[in-house]
Structure formats: structure tokens, C-alpha cells
Amino acid sequence: MEKAIIKLETLSCPSCLQKIENALQGVEGVDKESISVLFNSSKVKMTYDSKQTSIEAIEKTIEALGYPVIKSTVKAA
């Protein structure tokens, strides 16, 4: 498992959190319990299985919703 912290451009509304969270819950390999979208710091934290998905696929899922990814940091969990 890998831990990811994804920095986004500033989130403008609390409903953005729900949209991002719901989209990530549909990604195969993402630990649904670990998803945390932080409104004030515009970050997404989660744990995922790198054998099932990649950080690039997760970034594309978020960007497809219209939230540009600035930077991702991945560490072994």
C-alpha cells in the first residue's frame, strides 16, 4: 500500500469535498476508509494499492472533475 498526499488548486466550496471523495471511492485499489479531503489546505490524503491503480490514474480522476492537481507526494504506507 502507498500513502498519497495530493495538493490541489484552492477548493472554493465545501461540496467540492463530497464530489472528490465520491469519485475516489469508485477507483479500484483506493482504500475508501482512508480518503480524507482537507478543504482549508486543498489537499487529498489517502492510501491506495499500487498494484491495482497508480497515482496518475487517481490524479486523472480528480482532474476530470475540474480540480487541477498541483503536486502529489507518495510514500510507502
Buried (B, 14 or more C-beta within 10 A) or exposed (E): EBBBBBEBEEBEEEEBBEBBBEBBEEBEBBBEEBBEBEEEEBBBBBBBEBEEBBBEBBBEBBEEEEBEBEEBEBEEE
